[in-house]
Amino acid sequence: MTDFLQMLALQLGVSVRALTLAGVGLGTFIILVSLVSAQGKPDPVVGRLRAGQRAKTHTPAATGLLRNIEAAPKGIMKTFVPEEEQERSQVRQQLSQAGFTGAHAVRNFYLLRVIFGIFVPIGVLTFIMSAEWLDLPPEIDQRIASLSRVQILQIVGVLIGVGFYGPTWWLGSRMRARKLKLQQEFPKALDLLQVSVEAGLGLDAAMKRVAEEMAEISPEISEEFLMVQSELLAGRDRAGAMMSMARRMAIDEAMSFCNVVLQSMQYGSSISEALQVYSSEMRLEREMRAQEKANKLPVQMSGVMALLLLPALLMITLGPVVIRYVRFFGEG
């Protein structure tokens, strides 16, 4: 075995220790992938239902509507995923607001934190500690050799912090970006929905038609509308499906839209008239929001102008006085 490793290392042009470390790293990666695959076996029933759903609708936003109900972690996953349902529900809500509604979104999120927060720092530390046995370029080898133990600990600590809190920060930024897109595109969807209802379509057919039309322009809204229709076909009540959509979108316009539709259906009023009134109110609200931003601009500009002009004014007014005092006391 040793002779085989020496021959292989000689053919590849590396040392035996470097080849051994590469084999250990590859084995660790294969074990990690195997554990993840073993914990995430797809449900064949859900797979067939999802295949049937793809056959019925070909819109790109319709994928991922049928998914497994995520259960409590079992086995080795208890080490990574919290067992408290409340904590998992909070993370699941954040992931759904960011657009991740997969069957194992919570598990994948925590695994991502573990990989970036533990395995990546361990890999970097192993690379630094075994740098003297690797055939590295002289510049990199000299740079690694010049690192002290304190600097190595600092690097590992920074990697651990970034690995654990980086995915959370990225998730927050993804949620804000998706919320902004929904706020910008939802009025267009509401106008199309109002036109479809006035043309004689029912609410369900109108939402499906709007979802198909906006699949390329706004896949987020298309996915949410299709998800509502999928939940209704699965037997869920309309109030629960609509309110779930509003919570996933996390914008005031969606919550108000759901309340308008549910109240209209509860009291038997015309949905077309309710949508028309709400559409006009939403346009007025958007106009008031734009005016509010415009009114804030003078205050914001005055602060920036003061920050930039004040040093220059101080230099112009106090500069000659300072120069005169320096000359006077310098001559004395």
C-alpha positions as CSV (number, residue, x, y, z in Angstrom):
1,M,0.0,0.0,0.0
2,T,2.8,2.3,0.9
3,D,4.6,1.6,-2.4
4,F,1.4,2.2,-4.3
5,L,1.0,5.6,-2.6
6,Q,4.6,6.5,-3.4
7,M,4.2,5.6,-7.0
8,L,0.9,7.5,-7.3
9,A,2.4,10.6,-5.6
10,L,5.4,10.4,-7.9
11,Q,3.2,10.3,-11.0
12,L,1.1,13.3,-9.7
13,G,4.1,15.3,-8.6
14,V,3.1,15.7,-5.0
15,S,4.3,14.4,-1.7
16,V,2.8,11.3,0.0
17,R,1.5,13.4,2.9
18,A,-0.3,15.8,0.6
19,L,-1.9,12.9,-1.2
20,T,-2.9,11.4,2.2
21,L,-4.5,14.7,3.3
22,A,-6.3,15.0,0.1
23,G,-7.7,11.5,0.5
24,V,-8.8,12.2,4.0
25,G,-10.6,15.4,2.9
26,L,-12.3,13.7,0.1
27,G,-13.5,10.9,2.4
28,T,-14.9,13.4,4.9
29,F,-16.8,15.2,2.1
30,I,-18.3,11.9,0.9
31,I,-19.4,11.0,4.4
32,L,-21.0,14.4,4.9
33,V,-22.9,14.2,1.6
34,S,-24.0,10.6,2.4
35,L,-25.4,11.7,5.7
36,V,-27.3,14.6,4.2
37,S,-28.7,12.3,1.4
38,A,-29.7,9.6,3.9
39,Q,-31.7,12.1,5.9
40,G,-33.5,13.6,2.9
41,K,-35.1,10.7,1.0
42,P,-37.9,12.0,-1.1
43,D,-41.5,10.8,-0.5
44,P,-42.6,8.8,-3.6
45,V,-46.2,9.9,-3.2
46,V,-45.3,13.6,-3.1
47,G,-43.0,13.0,-6.1
48,R,-45.9,11.6,-8.2
49,L,-48.2,14.4,-7.2
50,R,-45.5,16.9,-8.1
51,A,-45.0,15.3,-11.5
52,G,-48.7,15.5,-12.1
53,Q,-48.7,19.1,-11.1
54,R,-45.9,19.8,-13.6
55,A,-47.9,18.1,-16.3
56,K,-50.9,20.3,-15.7
57,T,-49.2,23.6,-15.5
58,H,-46.0,24.6,-17.3
59,T,-45.3,27.9,-15.7
60,P,-41.9,28.2,-14.1
61,A,-43.3,29.7,-10.9
62,A,-45.5,26.6,-10.4
63,T,-42.6,24.3,-9.3
64,G,-42.3,23.4,-5.6
65,L,-46.0,24.0,-4.7
66,L,-46.5,20.4,-3.4
67,R,-44.1,19.7,-0.6
68,N,-43.6,17.5,2.4
69,I,-44.7,18.6,5.8
70,E,-41.4,19.0,7.7
71,A,-41.2,16.8,10.7
72,A,-39.1,17.1,13.9
73,P,-35.4,16.3,13.4
74,K,-34.3,12.7,14.0
75,G,-31.0,11.0,14.6
76,I,-27.9,13.0,13.8
77,M,-30.0,15.9,12.6
78,K,-30.9,16.7,16.2
79,T,-27.3,18.0,16.6
80,F,-27.8,20.7,13.9
81,V,-31.6,21.4,13.8
82,P,-33.3,22.7,17.0
83,E,-36.0,20.4,18.4
84,E,-38.3,23.3,19.5
85,E,-41.2,23.7,17.1
86,Q,-41.4,27.4,17.9
87,E,-37.9,28.1,16.8
88,R,-38.2,26.0,13.7
89,S,-41.5,27.7,12.8
90,Q,-39.9,31.1,13.1
91,V,-37.0,30.1,10.8
92,R,-39.5,28.5,8.4
93,Q,-41.5,31.7,8.3
94,Q,-38.4,33.7,7.5
95,L,-37.4,31.3,4.8
96,S,-40.8,31.4,3.2
97,Q,-40.7,35.2,3.2
98,A,-37.4,34.9,1.4
99,G,-38.9,32.6,-1.2
100,F,-37.6,29.2,0.1
101,T,-40.6,27.0,0.5
102,G,-39.0,23.6,-0.1
103,A,-39.7,20.5,2.0
104,H,-36.4,20.7,3.8
105,A,-35.6,24.4,3.7
106,V,-35.1,24.6,7.5
107,R,-32.8,21.6,7.6
108,N,-30.8,22.9,4.6
109,F,-30.4,26.3,6.3
110,Y,-29.0,24.9,9.5
111,L,-26.8,22.5,7.6
112,L,-25.4,25.5,5.6
113,R,-24.6,27.3,8.9
114,V,-22.9,24.2,10.2
115,I,-20.8,23.7,7.1
116,F,-19.7,27.3,6.9
117,G,-19.3,27.7,10.7
118,I,-17.5,24.5,11.5
119,F,-16.2,22.5,8.5
120,V,-14.8,25.5,6.6
121,P,-12.8,26.8,9.6
122,I,-11.6,23.2,10.3
123,G,-10.5,22.9,6.7
124,V,-8.7,26.2,6.7
125,L,-7.0,25.3,10.0
126,T,-6.0,21.9,8.7
127,F,-4.6,23.6,5.5
128,I,-2.5,26.0,7.6
129,M,-1.2,23.4,9.9
130,S,-0.2,21.1,7.1
131,A,1.2,23.8,4.8
132,E,4.8,22.7,5.5
133,W,4.1,19.3,4.0
134,L,2.4,20.6,0.9
135,D,4.1,21.7,-2.3
136,L,2.9,25.3,-2.2
137,P,4.3,28.3,-4.0
138,P,7.1,30.0,-2.1
139,E,5.0,33.2,-1.6
140,I,2.1,31.4,-0.1
141,D,4.3,29.1,2.0
142,Q,6.2,32.1,3.4
143,R,3.0,34.0,4.1
144,I,1.5,31.0,6.1
145,A,4.8,30.4,7.9
146,S,4.8,34.1,9.1
147,L,1.4,33.7,10.9
148,S,1.6,33.5,14.6
149,R,-0.7,31.4,16.8
150,V,-2.8,34.4,17.8
151,Q,-3.3,35.4,14.1
152,I,-4.3,31.8,13.3
153,L,-6.8,31.8,16.1
154,Q,-8.1,35.2,14.9
155,I,-8.6,33.9,11.4
156,V,-10.4,30.8,12.6
157,G,-12.6,32.9,15.0
158,V,-13.5,35.3,12.1
159,L,-14.4,32.3,9.9
160,I,-16.6,30.8,12.6
161,G,-18.4,34.0,13.2
162,V,-19.0,34.7,9.5
163,G,-20.0,31.1,8.9
164,F,-22.6,31.1,11.7
165,Y,-24.0,34.6,11.2
166,G,-23.4,35.1,7.5
167,P,-26.3,32.9,6.3
168,T,-28.6,34.8,8.7
169,W,-27.6,38.1,7.4
170,W,-27.9,36.9,3.8
171,L,-31.4,35.6,4.6
172,G,-32.4,39.0,6.0
173,S,-31.2,40.7,2.9
174,R,-33.0,38.2,0.7
175,M,-36.2,38.9,2.6
176,R,-35.9,42.6,2.2
177,A,-35.1,42.3,-1.6
178,R,-38.1,40.0,-2.1
179,K,-40.4,42.3,-0.1
180,L,-39.4,45.3,-2.2
181,K,-40.1,43.4,-5.4
182,L,-43.5,42.3,-4.2
183,Q,-44.3,45.9,-3.2
184,Q,-43.4,47.1,-6.7
185,E,-45.2,44.4,-8.6
186,F,-48.3,43.8,-6.5
187,P,-50.3,46.8,-7.8
188,K,-49.8,45.5,-11.4
189,A,-51.1,42.1,-10.3
190,L,-54.1,43.7,-8.6
191,D,-55.0,45.7,-11.8
192,L,-54.8,42.5,-13.9
193,L,-56.9,40.7,-11.3
194,Q,-59.5,43.4,-11.4
195,V,-59.7,43.4,-15.2
196,S,-60.0,39.6,-15.2
197,V,-62.8,39.6,-12.7
198,E,-64.6,42.4,-14.5
199,A,-64.3,40.4,-17.7
200,G,-66.3,37.6,-16.1
201,L,-63.8,35.2,-14.6
202,G,-64.2,33.9,-11.1
203,L,-61.7,34.8,-8.5
204,D,-59.8,31.5,-8.7
205,A,-59.6,31.5,-12.4
206,A,-58.6,35.1,-12.4
207,M,-55.8,34.5,-9.9
208,K,-54.5,31.5,-12.0
209,R,-54.7,33.6,-15.2
210,V,-52.8,36.5,-13.6
211,A,-50.2,34.0,-12.2
212,E,-49.6,32.6,-15.7
213,E,-49.4,36.1,-17.3
214,M,-46.9,37.4,-14.6
215,A,-44.7,34.2,-14.5
216,E,-41.9,36.0,-16.5
217,I,-42.4,39.5,-15.1
218,S,-42.8,38.7,-11.4
219,P,-42.3,35.0,-10.6
220,E,-42.7,35.8,-6.9
221,I,-46.3,36.9,-7.2
222,S,-47.0,34.1,-9.7
223,E,-45.7,31.5,-7.3
224,E,-47.8,32.9,-4.4
225,F,-51.0,33.0,-6.5
226,L,-50.4,29.4,-7.8
227,M,-49.7,28.2,-4.2
228,V,-53.1,29.6,-3.1
229,Q,-54.8,27.7,-5.8
230,S,-52.9,24.5,-5.0
231,E,-53.9,24.7,-1.4
232,L,-57.5,25.3,-2.3
233,L,-57.5,22.2,-4.6
234,A,-55.9,20.2,-1.7
235,G,-58.9,21.0,0.5
236,R,-57.8,24.0,2.6
237,D,-60.2,26.7,3.3
238,R,-59.9,30.0,1.4
239,A,-59.3,32.1,4.5
240,G,-56.4,30.0,5.7
241,A,-54.8,29.9,2.2
242,M,-55.2,33.6,1.6
243,M,-53.8,34.6,5.0
244,S,-50.9,32.2,4.5
245,M,-50.1,34.0,1.3
246,A,-50.2,37.3,3.1
247,R,-47.8,36.1,5.8
248,R,-45.4,34.7,3.2
249,M,-45.4,38.0,1.2
250,A,-45.1,40.1,4.4
251,I,-46.4,43.3,2.9
252,D,-49.3,45.4,4.0
253,E,-50.8,45.5,0.5
254,A,-51.2,41.7,0.4
255,M,-52.7,41.6,3.9
256,S,-55.3,44.3,3.0
257,F,-56.1,42.5,-0.3
258,C,-56.8,39.3,1.6
259,N,-59.0,41.0,4.1
260,V,-60.9,42.8,1.3
261,V,-61.5,39.5,-0.6
262,L,-62.6,37.6,2.5
263,Q,-64.9,40.3,3.7
264,S,-66.5,40.6,0.3
265,M,-67.1,36.9,0.1
266,Q,-68.4,36.8,3.7
267,Y,-70.9,39.5,3.3
268,G,-71.9,38.6,-0.3
269,S,-70.8,41.9,-1.9
270,S,-69.3,42.2,-5.4
271,I,-65.7,41.2,-5.6
272,S,-65.2,43.4,-8.7
273,E,-66.4,46.5,-6.9
274,A,-64.3,45.7,-3.8
275,L,-61.2,45.3,-5.9
276,Q,-61.9,48.5,-7.8
277,V,-62.2,50.5,-4.5
278,Y,-59.2,48.9,-3.0
279,S,-57.2,49.5,-6.2
280,S,-58.0,53.2,-6.1
281,E,-57.1,53.3,-2.4
282,M,-53.8,51.6,-3.1
283,R,-52.9,54.0,-5.9
284,L,-53.7,56.9,-3.5
285,E,-51.5,55.3,-0.8
286,R,-48.6,54.9,-3.3
287,E,-48.9,58.5,-4.3
288,M,-48.9,59.6,-0.6
289,R,-45.8,57.4,0.0
290,A,-44.0,59.0,-3.0
291,Q,-44.9,62.4,-1.6
292,E,-43.6,61.4,1.8
293,K,-40.3,60.4,0.3
294,A,-40.1,63.7,-1.7
295,N,-40.8,65.7,1.4
296,K,-37.9,63.9,3.2
297,L,-35.4,64.8,0.5
298,P,-34.8,68.4,1.6
299,V,-34.1,67.3,5.2
300,Q,-31.7,64.6,4.0
301,M,-30.0,66.9,1.5
302,S,-29.5,69.6,4.2
303,G,-27.7,67.1,6.4
304,V,-25.4,66.0,3.7
305,M,-24.8,69.6,2.5
306,A,-24.0,70.7,6.1
307,L,-21.6,67.7,6.6
308,L,-19.8,68.6,3.4
309,L,-19.9,72.4,3.5
310,L,-19.2,73.0,7.2
311,P,-15.5,71.9,7.1
312,A,-14.9,74.1,4.1
313,L,-16.6,77.1,5.8
314,L,-14.6,76.5,9.0
315,M,-11.3,76.4,7.0
316,I,-12.2,79.6,5.1
317,T,-13.3,81.6,8.2
318,L,-10.8,80.3,10.7
319,G,-7.9,79.6,8.4
320,P,-6.5,83.2,8.2
321,V,-6.9,83.6,12.0
322,V,-5.0,80.5,12.7
323,I,-2.2,81.4,10.3
324,R,-1.9,84.9,11.8
325,Y,-1.7,83.5,15.3
326,V,1.0,80.9,14.2
327,R,3.1,83.7,12.6
328,F,2.7,86.0,15.6
329,F,3.8,83.4,18.2
330,G,6.4,82.0,15.9
331,E,8.1,85.3,15.5
332,G,7.9,85.9,19.3
